[in-house]
Amino acid sequence: MPASLPTRAVRKARRIVRGRRRVHEVPDSPSRAAERILSLRYPEHLVAEPQDEPEAEEAPDAEADQSDARREPASVTRVVGVLTGATARRLGDDLAVAAVTPGARAFGTMIEPGDVLVVERAALQSGPWSTAETSSGTALLLEILEWTDEAREHGAAVVLLDSADAPNVGTNLLRGAADVVLPLAQQADPVLGPVPLSPVVSLLDRVARAAVEGDR
Amino acid sequence: MTPQPTPVERRVLLYGDGNINLIDGSTIWLVSMAQVLARTNSHVTLLLKARIISRKMLEPLAGLDNVTVVDPFEGLGDAVPPSRLLSVKEVAERVVELDRAHRFDKIISRGFAISNELARTRAFDGRFWPYVIDLPEPGAEPTPERLRDLEEISLASERMLVQTEDSRSYMEYRVPASVGKCVVINPMIPDDLGPLRGRSAPAGRLKGVYAGKFAEGWKTLELCDVPRLLAERGVELSLSMIGDKIMHSTRTPTWRARMRAAVTSSPGVEWAGGLSRDDAMAYSKTADIGFSWRAQELDSTHELSTKVLEYCAMGVAPVVNRIAAHVELLGEDYPLFVDASLESVLDAVERVARDRDLLEDARKKAMDAIDQYRMANTVERIHAALRATEVRPSVTLTGGRPLLLVGSDLGTTRGTHTVLRQCAGNVRVAQWDPTLTGQEEPRLGELSAAGTVVVEDATPYLPWATRRKATGQRLIAHVRDLRTDEPALREARLDEVDAFVFQTEPDLAAFSAAFDVPAERLHHAPLPVDTAYVDRPGLTGRRYRVGVLDLSPSARPDAAVTALRGLLAADEQFSLHVRDRLPWEADDLPADQLERSYYQALVAELGATPEVAARVAFEYPDSDLPSWYRKIGWLLVPRRRGRLDQRVVEAQAAGVVVLTPAEHGSADLYGPDASYDSIDALVRTIAAAAADPAEFAKRSAASRLHGGRHDLAVVRAAWAAALTG
């Protein structure tokens, strides 16, 4: 840290960076982890250079906190997901999103308590996860199932976003591994109306409904 | 004039783990397989598990002179109860006993337990063709013991039978030793199975049929309610239920009783009871639609139902779950797809009931879909697979003595070994310690015993072998990767080498320029690849997927990432698939500082461009490469400087378009269109072909054609010339 900068300014800057990273910079963190692993000083520098100073010792900074509050989305839920680019962008407007690709765990991506793991079936039909539902992509399917196991260990919810694609060999396993499969059946109580959903589930439900109904 | 009997090409023992007195999938397969094999000019010995009580299932085999049915308890009379079945151990003993008497060329067994038992005897190595149907599903991690058993079966096998392309992919992933051995046989339907003669388009009430067991997952209970519920919608359907096997349900104890009541008393349902297979087919032919509606948990299958194919062949439009396998079979717009819900079945049947043209369309789609499953096509496939393993040696070895293939690293020369075995028959393989320290005497013994010696690569044995060449011996140097400055080539007595065989033509030319060896001793035999094995149907969207096999700095994966950035600017469907281990997942991180620095830069680049990183898949280098190639359209390979990579040749044979930076000789290695002069040019080439499916198909076909130059038959001819001089 440059000695000439006031400690308070540095802390504020860090908080701002952290706030942004929460929303926009998540994909960068894993690569930094990998960079650190590859460092010539690995693993010593992991001990010698803690990424952040302990927060507990910091004095409260009302101004910075207000600034952070404005920057953070209303929901603090982070979506870790096997997602299409379009869905990642759409969710990213409202939520912190970490789109994972095959091999992401080796880059240091992890699920944390409070995250929601979202697996979008449409993302398995093309792109990096293509074939994950099929017999020729068993390794990819098992990798997704590892993510669901990890989510369970951390108490993170697992949501499957269905699509109009015909079910394949791995589809049932993904359904079975999910806490919720979206879209939900539209069964509004004739008297009480529809069951209210949290903003996050509601948003995911809209995405899944568009995928299921859009192509048919 | 009486026709001459066709000569028997091979003797086959066939066993399937089913009771021949019952009609079920395993016995239907067994009899069909016996018929197929009989049509490949094989003599088939069909060993049964049970004594013959009813000959009904065996009727198709009656009159086939080249099929011998072995009743395991024949002649034992009442000493053996009719229900007695051979145990797995007893079957294995009987197979060994029969083999002792007949010496079979192929042993085909269906079922895991018996295949495992037969593999353990080690008596059938190299002629064993197991059909293992009960693999653990992807969600159920197989135990180490199970995997060990599967590997043991694989190692003992010459070939392994699998039902579908999907089954092959899954088997190759689970059991690496099976790669290169799996033969897809497909479910089979009789050649003469067709629609009812004189059948006209249905009018009025629709006729539906269900044939098979009554089981909870097969939705037979709910099916009985379909005619009544359709009637409420004003649609008339009569439903015939064929079968007498009512299964228990462990989940729902009352299910069996309810099923029995439903099939006997539901309005619109007629229960035909159990029928012979022929009668069941004759009955089914009269229907308009056939039900194969299943519970959702049965959607996860690698296999196709023979029953569905039979419906299709009979022009009975099947009502089936919309799963990927059925969509591939019948087309995306097939009108009788359903899901697990009763509502979807009612909707589908109502649709075709109200629109008879739609029903005709469904029937036509069904009949058009099943040609490749006709028994005649299966006969062709199996016959080709059998013959591919039965190449008769074309080369007479010097002095009748064996051919010795010598090398220090023969792990990558399986193809050469196969070709030499096919050419010369009697081949011994010797992987020696490169130093030869203290080994000279025994090695000399091995060397002298051989009539022909093939030395893989110049070092370290070529100089040694040229100085110890026995009289009358033929010595051949196989040069896979020429280094003209290789000291061993200077040390060797080149005039003692009867033939030099080069894997690439540029190497042959370079050698010819550097050494004074007569041209007639120089041969070119391409790197051998079983092209038929790796050539599989490509998957949708492969033209947008770019593959890389090597993450090391010398392979320049950063260039692939740069190219991906350019490709994504053209179309966001592109993705990059890296099939190599990440450097920090190895036991030791690379010691080379520049190498570490390279990886840091690569990772930093990905970190700085998350939109590119989100399109990069890092996949493990598992053994199932042929399956992986199905989804890959393009393979970026580094400069090879003359050396061929077997994986790249396999990619070409699989229709993957290979691209490499321009260098002298790249056209010889990978074809005239394989090189690119700049990353921009690479991006333009890929983007243009991906946008034009016809252009991609043309490039893919050219790649496949180039890969065909490495086909075993082509390479065999080249080696035969080198072996005989």
Interface residues (C-beta under 8 A of the other chain):
Chain A: P27 D28 P30 S31 R32 A34 E35 I37 L38 S39 L40 Y42 G85 A88 A99 T101 P102 G103 A106 F107 Q125 S126 G127 P128 W129 S130 T131 E133 T134 S135 S136 G137 T138 A139 L140 L141 L142 L145 D165 A166 P167 N168 V169 G170 T171 N172 L173 R175 G176
Chain B: E137 P138 G139 E165 D166 S167 S169 Y170 Y173 R174 Q296 E297 D299 S300 T301 H302 N321 R322 I323 A324 H326 V327 F337 L539 G541 Y544 R545 E572 Q573 S575 H577 V578 L582 P583 W584 E585 L589 Q593 R596 Y599 Q600 V603 A604 L606 G607 A608 P610 E611 A613 A614 R615 V616 A617 F618 E619 Y620 D622 D624 S627 W628 R630 K631
